[in-house]
Amino acid sequence: MTGDMLVLGVDGGGTRCRARLCDAAGDRLGEAISGPANIGYGLDEAFASVFDAIFRCLAQAHLSPNHFPQIVACLALAGATEPAEIAAAKLQRQGFGKLILTSDAHAACVGAHDGADGGILVAGTGSIGLAVLDGRQHRVGGWGLPLSDEGSGAWIGREALRRVLMAYDGRLAWTPLLRKAFERHGSVSHAIVQWAARASPRDFGTLAPLVIEHASQRDDAGLEILQEAARHVDILANRLVALGAQRLSLAGAVAPHLAPYLAASTRQHLVEPVGDPLYGAFLLARAACGSSAANEKITAGRSR
């Protein structure tokens, strides 16, 4: 492609979507945030968020959708680990000059290790372990609720409500956290059941900050939930290390709150991420277009 090439990175998670548009030299032209973009929980909603962010990037750069053929894009989206979702996403009319469609976990891993080998432990709305070793991806977990995503914000919220119902039954002692979560549903047990039947992972995840807050106050239920969440992340870490990933990074909004509870065997492999998932998506897009832009300009987007 020529010097009028544009490079676009998109990090679409279960809670929000971020996009960054740069020119061929690596200078940032626009950056925007929009709503959730998990293609596994609604393709139309996810792509509405993706294009909302993209259009706002274009507007900041004083460009229009007419410039799509000049764009090399990497869409790194939650849910893009499942073949059916990936196939459906590829059918969406994009219009980009070149498109790379991958998972947000892959972009997180690439960004964390600046394109080098390593692994990522993601605990955000969902959870997953992923390593890139010798150019090959190795995925552990991340199969979505209700079957997986242990240790994630959604899992933490669901666990809180499960304990609320156990306390209501008399099978568990009430704690300030459980009473607060109960009050959110009008202190009616059946209201929790009805809400949970319709709730999305993002909905469950809205309870995670409440659990984290009470855990910091030494609430027994909050501490137990975070400790169990950390044990699940330890299991992901152990598997990635066994696969050959000696350097691991944490990613996702929940991950920093689990770090104090991680096992020593996990912590010894942790390294600070070089960049975030959006940076990783940008690196993947840049690699796809063969840009030789100076790293000094590209790395302007590394900060978390």
Secondary structure, DSSP 8 states (H G I E B T S, - for coil): --TT-EEEEEEE-SS-EEEEEEETT--EEEEEEES---GGG-HHHHHHHHHHHHHHHHHHTT--GGGGGGEEEEEEETTTTSHHHHHHHHTS----SEEEEEEHHHHHHHHHTTTSSEEEEEESSSEEEEEEETTEEEEES---TTT--TTSHHHHHHHHHHHHHHHHHTSS---HHHHHHHHTTTT-HHHHHHHHHH--HHHHHTTHHHHHHHHHTT-HHHHHHHHHHHHHHHHHHHHHHHHT---EEEESSSHHHHGGGS-HHHHTTB---SS-HHHHHHHHHHHHHT----HHHHGGG---
